[in-house]
């Protein structure tokens, strides 16, 4: 039975666990800069993810792999300066944690110290267990990420739905329980069947936040540039566009160009 919803002046990792216990859905969006983060935070979004998706939407790379730890710290620092309420989670980029638990800890410490972020997120289950444990032992909160893990795109070879086959689904369930057991405060599930995602969410006490994982999980995350329609060529089934900024911004820029060239801008009221 759910209890009365609580207003959180500042969202923490404990807040998210409480939200799940109270059957309150968790909202999460990405942000990579001060101006966008200020708007997202002011709108009441619970979690801001400084995602390695910055590699795609901010830098124009085909994958998330090229972004560096220094670049993630830069983006995270910009976001943290804008925040009054949201929990800020920062992705550990590719190559900063996979091979060496000591390197993983050093990377996580740099993010926490240099950006002021509140937690880190990394992809994988059993194969990165020692890295996660090393980070957690240092007192740094960790959000897991299972299902489609974009940093492993060259291993998968495709961005299609994961864990449709029984063997991979069983591993995903086992990895989710492992992440809970070793101390992760939450898990992102990306592009997995809705039924499986719901089963995972019901099997663990920590929040499961989905992207392309159906409505049976504890919260949802989207890339902010996708959901406000600044990007227009990316159209997965799970994406709902709440604005069409690509069209609106294009129209505005075209009008500005026209006004400048015709000497309509600036007019007498727009000068000193």
C-alpha positions as CSV (number, residue, x, y, z in Angstrom):
1,X,0.0,0.0,0.0
2,X,1.4,3.4,-1.0
3,X,1.9,6.2,1.5
4,X,1.6,10.0,1.1
5,X,4.1,11.4,-1.4
6,X,6.9,13.5,0.1
7,X,8.3,16.7,-1.2
8,X,12.0,16.5,-1.5
9,X,13.8,19.9,-1.2
10,X,17.0,18.1,-2.2
11,X,16.9,14.7,-3.9
12,X,19.5,12.2,-2.6
13,X,20.2,8.5,-3.3
14,X,18.1,7.7,-0.2
15,X,15.3,9.8,-1.7
16,X,15.1,7.5,-4.7
17,X,14.9,4.4,-2.6
18,X,12.1,6.0,-0.6
19,X,10.3,7.0,-3.8
20,X,10.3,3.3,-4.9
21,X,9.0,2.2,-1.5
22,X,6.3,4.8,-1.7
23,X,5.4,3.8,-5.3
24,X,6.4,7.3,-6.6
25,X,7.8,7.2,-10.1
26,X,11.2,8.8,-10.6
27,X,11.9,11.3,-13.4
28,X,15.3,11.6,-15.0
29,X,16.7,13.6,-17.9
30,X,20.1,14.3,-19.2
31,X,21.8,17.7,-19.2
32,X,25.3,18.7,-20.2
33,X,25.5,22.5,-19.6
34,X,24.5,25.1,-17.1
35,X,21.6,26.7,-19.0
36,X,19.8,23.4,-19.8
37,X,20.5,22.0,-16.3
38,X,19.0,25.2,-14.7
39,X,15.8,24.7,-16.6
40,X,15.6,20.9,-16.0
41,X,16.2,21.3,-12.3
42,X,13.7,24.2,-12.0
43,X,11.0,21.9,-13.6
44,X,11.3,19.5,-10.7
45,X,13.0,16.6,-12.5
46,X,14.4,14.2,-9.8
47,X,17.6,13.1,-11.4
48,X,19.9,14.8,-13.9
49,X,22.2,12.4,-15.7
50,X,25.4,14.0,-17.1
51,X,25.5,11.2,-19.7
52,X,28.3,10.1,-22.0
53,X,25.6,10.7,-24.6
54,X,27.2,14.2,-24.7
55,X,29.6,12.5,-27.1
56,X,26.7,12.2,-29.5
57,X,24.5,15.3,-29.0
58,X,27.1,17.8,-28.0
59,X,30.2,16.7,-29.9
60,X,28.6,14.9,-32.9
61,X,30.4,11.6,-32.5
62,X,28.7,8.4,-33.8
63,X,29.2,6.6,-30.5
64,X,29.7,7.4,-26.8
65,X,33.2,6.0,-26.9
66,X,35.3,9.1,-27.8
67,X,34.3,11.3,-24.8
68,X,37.1,11.6,-22.2
69,X,37.1,11.8,-18.4
70,X,38.2,15.4,-18.6
71,X,35.3,16.2,-20.9
72,X,32.8,14.5,-18.6
73,X,34.2,16.5,-15.6
74,X,33.8,19.7,-17.6
75,X,30.1,18.9,-18.5
76,X,29.3,17.7,-15.0
77,X,30.9,20.8,-13.4
78,X,28.7,23.0,-15.6
79,X,25.6,21.1,-14.6
80,X,26.3,21.1,-10.8
81,X,26.6,24.8,-10.7
82,X,23.0,25.1,-11.9
83,X,21.4,22.7,-9.4
84,X,19.2,23.4,-6.4
85,X,17.2,20.2,-6.1
86,X,18.0,17.4,-8.5
87,X,20.4,14.5,-7.9
88,X,23.3,14.7,-10.3
89,X,24.6,11.4,-11.6
90,X,27.7,11.4,-13.9
91,X,28.6,8.7,-16.4
92,X,32.1,7.2,-16.1
93,X,33.3,7.2,-19.8
94,X,34.5,4.3,-21.8
95,X,38.0,3.2,-20.7
96,X,37.9,4.8,-17.3
97,X,36.8,1.7,-15.3
98,X,36.5,-1.5,-17.3
99,X,40.0,-3.0,-17.0
100,X,41.3,-2.0,-13.6
101,X,39.4,-1.4,-10.4
102,X,42.1,1.0,-9.2
103,X,41.7,3.1,-12.3
104,X,37.9,2.9,-11.8
105,X,38.3,4.4,-8.3
106,X,40.7,7.1,-9.5
107,X,38.2,8.1,-12.2
108,X,35.2,8.2,-9.8
109,X,37.2,10.2,-7.3
110,X,38.2,12.7,-10.0
111,X,34.5,13.1,-11.0
112,X,33.3,13.6,-7.4
113,X,36.1,16.0,-6.4
114,X,36.4,18.1,-9.6
115,X,32.8,18.3,-10.7
116,X,30.9,18.2,-7.4
117,X,28.6,15.5,-8.8
118,X,26.6,13.3,-6.4
119,X,27.0,9.8,-7.9
120,X,28.5,8.0,-10.8
121,X,27.0,5.6,-13.3
122,X,28.8,2.7,-15.1
123,X,27.7,0.0,-17.5
124,X,27.8,-3.7,-16.9
125,X,27.2,-6.4,-14.3
126,X,29.4,-9.2,-13.1
127,X,32.3,-8.3,-15.4
128,X,32.7,-4.9,-13.6
129,X,31.8,-6.1,-10.1
130,X,35.3,-5.4,-8.6
131,X,35.4,-1.9,-10.1
132,X,32.0,-1.1,-8.6
133,X,32.9,-2.5,-5.2
134,X,36.1,-0.5,-5.1
135,X,34.2,2.7,-5.9
136,X,31.5,1.9,-3.3
137,X,34.1,1.2,-0.6
138,X,35.3,4.7,-1.1
139,X,31.8,6.0,-0.2
140,X,30.9,7.0,-3.7
141,X,27.3,6.1,-4.7
142,X,27.0,4.0,-7.9
143,X,24.1,3.7,-10.3
144,X,24.3,0.6,-12.5
145,X,23.4,0.2,-16.2
146,X,22.2,-3.0,-17.8
147,X,20.6,-4.1,-21.1
148,X,21.8,-2.1,-24.1
149,X,25.1,-0.7,-22.9
150,X,26.2,1.8,-25.6
151,X,29.9,1.7,-24.6
152,X,29.8,-2.0,-25.8
153,X,28.2,-1.2,-29.1
154,X,31.1,-2.7,-31.1
155,X,30.6,-5.9,-29.1
156,X,26.9,-6.0,-29.8
157,X,27.1,-4.6,-33.3
158,X,23.7,-3.1,-33.1
159,X,21.4,-0.9,-31.0
160,X,18.5,-3.3,-31.1
161,X,16.6,-4.5,-28.1
162,X,18.7,-6.7,-25.7
163,X,17.8,-9.8,-23.6
164,X,15.1,-11.1,-25.9
165,X,16.7,-14.6,-25.7
166,X,16.4,-16.6,-22.4
167,X,20.1,-16.9,-21.7
168,X,20.7,-13.1,-21.9
169,X,17.5,-12.4,-19.9
170,X,18.7,-14.8,-17.1
171,X,22.0,-13.0,-17.0
172,X,20.4,-9.6,-16.8
173,X,18.3,-10.7,-13.9
174,X,21.3,-12.1,-12.1
175,X,23.3,-9.0,-12.8
176,X,20.5,-6.8,-11.4
177,X,20.5,-8.7,-8.2
178,X,24.3,-8.6,-8.0
179,X,24.3,-4.8,-8.4
180,X,21.8,-4.6,-5.6
181,X,23.7,-6.9,-3.4
182,X,27.0,-5.1,-3.7
183,X,25.4,-1.8,-2.9
184,X,24.3,0.1,-6.1
185,X,21.5,2.6,-5.2
186,X,19.8,2.3,-8.6
187,X,19.9,0.6,-12.0
188,X,19.2,1.9,-15.5
189,X,17.7,-0.6,-17.9
190,X,18.0,0.3,-21.5
191,X,16.1,-1.2,-24.4
192,X,14.9,-4.5,-22.9
193,X,11.5,-6.1,-23.2
194,X,8.9,-4.4,-20.9
195,X,7.9,-7.7,-19.3
196,X,11.5,-8.5,-18.3
197,X,12.1,-5.0,-17.1
198,X,9.1,-5.2,-14.8
199,X,10.3,-8.6,-13.5
200,X,13.7,-7.0,-12.7
201,X,12.1,-4.0,-11.0
202,X,9.9,-6.3,-8.8
203,X,12.9,-8.5,-7.9
204,X,15.1,-5.8,-6.4
205,X,14.5,-3.2,-3.6
206,X,16.5,-0.4,-5.4
207,X,14.9,1.7,-8.1
208,X,15.0,0.6,-11.7
209,X,14.9,3.4,-14.2
210,X,14.0,2.6,-17.8
211,X,14.7,3.9,-21.2
212,X,12.9,1.8,-23.8
213,X,12.0,-0.6,-21.0
214,X,8.3,-0.1,-20.6
215,X,6.2,1.4,-17.8
216,X,6.6,-1.4,-15.2
217,X,9.8,0.0,-13.8
218,X,10.3,2.7,-11.1
219,X,11.2,5.7,-13.3
220,X,12.1,6.9,-16.8
221,X,15.0,8.6,-18.4
222,X,15.4,10.3,-21.8
223,X,18.0,12.3,-23.5
224,X,16.8,15.9,-23.2
225,X,17.8,16.9,-26.7
226,X,15.6,14.1,-28.1
227,X,12.5,14.7,-26.0
228,X,12.4,18.4,-26.8
229,X,13.0,17.8,-30.5
230,X,16.3,19.5,-31.0
231,X,17.4,16.3,-32.6
232,X,15.1,15.2,-35.4
233,X,16.6,12.2,-37.1
234,X,16.6,9.8,-34.1
235,X,13.1,8.2,-33.8
236,X,13.1,5.1,-31.6
237,X,9.8,3.7,-30.5
238,X,10.4,4.6,-26.8
239,X,10.9,8.3,-27.5
240,X,8.1,10.8,-26.9
241,X,8.8,14.3,-28.3
242,X,7.3,16.9,-26.0
243,X,8.4,19.8,-28.3
244,X,9.6,20.2,-31.9
245,X,12.4,22.7,-31.2
246,X,14.3,21.8,-34.4
247,X,11.5,23.3,-36.5
248,X,10.9,26.2,-34.2
249,X,14.5,27.1,-33.9
250,X,15.1,26.8,-37.6
251,X,12.2,29.2,-38.3
252,X,13.6,31.7,-35.7
253,X,17.1,31.6,-37.2
254,X,15.8,32.0,-40.7
255,X,13.7,35.0,-39.6
256,X,16.7,36.6,-37.9
257,X,18.8,36.1,-41.0
258,X,16.1,37.7,-43.1
259,X,15.7,40.6,-40.7
260,X,19.5,41.3,-40.5
261,X,19.9,41.2,-44.3
262,X,16.9,43.5,-44.8
263,X,18.1,46.0,-42.1
264,X,14.9,45.4,-40.2
265,X,16.9,44.3,-37.1
266,X,17.8,46.3,-35.1
267,X,15.1,48.9,-35.2
268,X,15.1,52.2,-33.4
269,X,13.8,50.8,-30.1
270,X,16.6,48.1,-30.2
271,X,19.5,50.4,-30.1
272,X,21.0,53.0,-27.7
